[in-house]
């Protein structure tokens, strides 16, 4: 059984069919890419997967469970976490507190316990501090734990966003153009980070990306969208050589 099984997913905005009959299966542990020109519907697919939009038709199964149309918070609890093209950190909070924000679903305490600083609150906070520092060490960010997130270099902000997403303990990690705004050295480091996350966290990853060097270097399979419809799907090398993909995505032919 595929970890993510999307069947005939569609959504329209007014008269525009933004995603039309979208189908994909992603196996556990796979590193999968979703590509296409600007406006092809890629981010709309991510918004459907994370509950930002509700589809007009179709189904989304995560590990065999139907999550179609559920609320974003419920989908996150079921096991989908996401990063964004424009990094969305709590920039005035510390690096440590950004990661702790992703842990709260797994270290619960009541509002009253928090207000009164009861023992359960203090215990949970200590547990979250320890787990957050573990994650920061994994990404070589532990030395910056007390800094404001806004003071990190761009590449480390991207790492922090991934660490925060992993703090929610997802089954599936969605990366929305993770290389956006990066120079070649940062992109090469990001590729290693994504490989590391997949290997060390036994993570299934679906990414949107325009950097074809990154896509070709790490993605095992691809789906290509154009005007909301799938135009190619399959093994990465074969898809990137497809004349229709070259014409639609690379503007050649």
C-alpha positions in Angstrom: 0.0 0.0 0.0 1.3 3.4 -1.0 1.9 5.9 1.9 0.2 8.6 -0.2 -2.5 7.7 -2.7 -4.2 10.6 -4.5 -7.0 9.7 -6.8 -8.7 11.9 -9.3 -8.2 15.1 -7.3 -9.7 18.2 -8.8 -10.5 21.8 -7.8 -11.9 24.8 -9.6 -11.7 28.5 -8.8 -14.6 30.2 -10.6 -14.4 28.8 -14.1 -10.7 27.9 -13.8 -9.8 24.2 -13.3 -6.7 24.7 -11.3 -6.1 20.9 -10.7 -7.8 18.4 -13.0 -8.0 14.7 -12.3 -4.7 14.5 -10.4 -3.4 11.0 -9.5 -0.2 9.9 -7.8 1.0 7.1 -5.6 4.1 7.6 -3.4 5.7 4.7 -1.6 7.0 4.9 2.0 10.6 6.2 2.0 10.4 7.6 -1.5 11.8 10.9 -2.6 9.3 12.2 -5.2 9.2 15.4 -7.2 6.3 17.5 -8.5 7.4 20.0 -11.2 5.9 22.2 -13.9 5.9 25.8 -15.1 4.6 28.7 -13.0 0.8 28.5 -12.6 0.7 24.8 -13.4 -1.1 23.9 -10.1 1.7 22.5 -8.0 1.2 24.7 -4.9 -2.6 24.1 -5.3 -1.9 20.4 -4.9 0.1 21.1 -1.7 -2.8 23.2 -0.4 -5.2 20.4 -1.1 -2.9 17.9 0.7 -2.6 20.1 3.8 -6.3 21.2 4.0 -5.8 24.8 3.0 -8.3 24.0 0.1 -11.0 21.4 -0.1 -11.2 19.5 -3.4 -14.3 19.5 -5.6 -13.7 15.8 -6.2 -11.2 13.0 -5.6 -9.6 11.4 -2.6 -6.4 11.7 -0.6 -5.3 8.6 1.4 -2.4 8.8 3.8 -1.2 5.4 5.0 -4.6 4.0 4.0 -6.6 6.7 5.9 -8.9 9.1 4.1 -7.8 12.7 5.0 -9.7 14.4 2.1 -11.0 17.8 3.1 -9.9 17.6 6.8 -8.7 20.7 8.7 -5.0 21.6 8.4 -4.3 20.9 12.1 -5.9 17.5 11.8 -4.0 16.6 8.7 -0.8 17.6 10.5 -1.7 15.3 13.4 -2.3 12.5 10.9 1.2 12.9 9.6 1.8 15.6 6.9 4.2 18.5 7.5 5.1 21.2 5.1 7.7 23.9 4.5 7.0 26.9 2.2 8.7 28.6 -0.7 8.9 31.8 1.3 10.3 30.7 4.7 7.7 31.0 7.4 9.5 31.0 10.7 8.6 32.8 13.9 11.4 35.2 13.3 11.2 37.1 16.6 11.3 33.8 18.6 14.6 31.9 19.3 15.8 29.0 17.1 14.9 26.7 20.0 11.4 28.0 20.5 10.7 27.7 16.7 11.4 23.9 17.0 9.4 23.7 20.2 6.4 25.1 18.4 6.3 22.0 16.3 6.4 19.7 19.4 3.3 20.9 21.2 1.0 18.3 19.7 3.2 15.6 21.3 3.8 17.1 24.7 0.4 18.3 25.8 -0.5 20.2 29.0 -3.6 22.2 29.9 -3.9 25.9 29.7 -4.4 26.0 33.5 -1.1 24.1 34.0 0.7 26.6 31.8 -0.8 29.6 33.6 0.0 28.3 37.0 3.3 26.7 36.0 2.3 23.4 37.5 4.7 20.5 37.7 3.3 18.9 34.5 3.9 22.1 32.7 7.5 22.3 33.9 8.1 18.6 33.0 6.7 19.0 29.5 8.8 22.1 28.9 12.0 20.2 30.0 11.1 17.3 27.7 10.4 19.7 24.8 13.7 21.5 25.4 15.6 18.2 25.3 13.9 17.0 22.1 14.2 20.4 20.4 18.0 20.4 21.1 18.3 16.9 19.7 16.8 18.1 16.5 18.9 21.2 16.4 22.1 19.1 16.9 21.1 16.9 14.0 21.0 20.0 11.7 24.1 21.6 13.3 22.0 24.4 14.7 22.4 23.7 18.4 25.0 26.5 18.8 22.5 29.0 17.6 19.6 27.8 19.8 19.4 31.1 21.7 19.5 33.3 18.7 16.4 34.9 17.1 15.5 33.0 14.0 15.7 36.2 11.9 19.5 36.4 12.7 20.3 33.1 11.0 21.7 33.0 7.5 19.2 32.1 4.8 20.4 28.5 4.3 20.2 27.9 8.1 16.7 29.4 8.2 15.7 26.8 5.6 17.3 24.0 7.8 15.4 25.4 10.8 12.1 25.3 9.0 12.7 21.6 8.0 13.7 20.8 11.7 10.5 22.5 12.9 8.4 20.4 10.4 10.1 17.2 11.5 9.3 18.1 15.2 5.7 17.3 14.4 6.8 13.7 13.7 5.3 13.5 10.2 5.0 10.5 7.9 5.2 12.7 4.8 7.3 15.9 4.4 6.2 18.4 1.8 9.0 20.8 0.6 7.7 23.7 -1.4 10.6 25.0 -3.6 13.2 24.5 -0.9 16.0 25.9 -3.1 14.3 29.2 -3.8 16.6 32.1 -3.3 19.7 29.9 -2.7 23.1 30.2 -4.4 24.7 27.1 -5.9 26.7 26.3 -2.7 23.6 26.6 -0.5 21.6 24.4 -3.0 24.3 21.7 -2.9 24.2 21.7 0.9 20.4 21.6 0.8 20.5 18.5 -1.4 22.7 16.8 1.2 20.2 17.9 3.9 17.3 16.4 2.1 19.1 13.1 1.5 20.1 13.1 5.2 16.5 13.7 6.3 15.2 10.9 4.1 17.8 8.5 5.4 18.1 9.3 9.1 14.4 10.0 9.7 13.1 7.2 7.4 11.1 10.0 5.8 8.9 10.1 2.7 9.4 13.4 0.9 7.4 15.1 -1.8 8.9 18.3 -3.2 8.1 21.1 -5.6 11.2 22.5 -7.2 12.3 24.6 -10.2 16.0 23.8 -9.9 16.4 20.9 -12.3 19.9 20.1 -11.1 18.4 19.5 -7.6 15.4 17.6 -9.0 17.6 15.3 -11.2 20.0 14.8 -8.3 17.7 13.6 -5.6 14.2 12.7 -7.0 13.5 9.1 -7.9 10.2 9.7 -9.7 8.4 12.8 -11.0 5.0 14.0 -11.9 4.8 17.0 -14.2 1.9 19.4 -14.2 0.9 21.9 -16.9 -2.3 23.9 -16.7 -3.5 21.7 -13.8 -3.1 18.4 -15.7 -0.5 15.7 -15.6 1.5 15.6 -18.8 4.2 13.1 -17.7 4.8 10.7 -14.8 7.5 8.2 -13.9 11.2 7.7 -13.4 13.0 11.0 -13.2 15.5 10.7 -16.0 12.9 9.4 -18.4 10.4 12.2 -17.5 13.0 15.0 -17.9 13.8 13.7 -21.5 10.1 13.6 -22.4 9.5 16.0 -25.4 6.2 17.3 -23.9 8.0 18.1 -20.6 10.8 19.9 -22.4 8.3 21.9 -24.4 6.0 22.8 -21.5 8.5 23.2 -18.7 11.8 24.2 -20.3 10.2 26.2 -23.2 12.0 24.3 -25.9 11.0 22.3 -28.9 
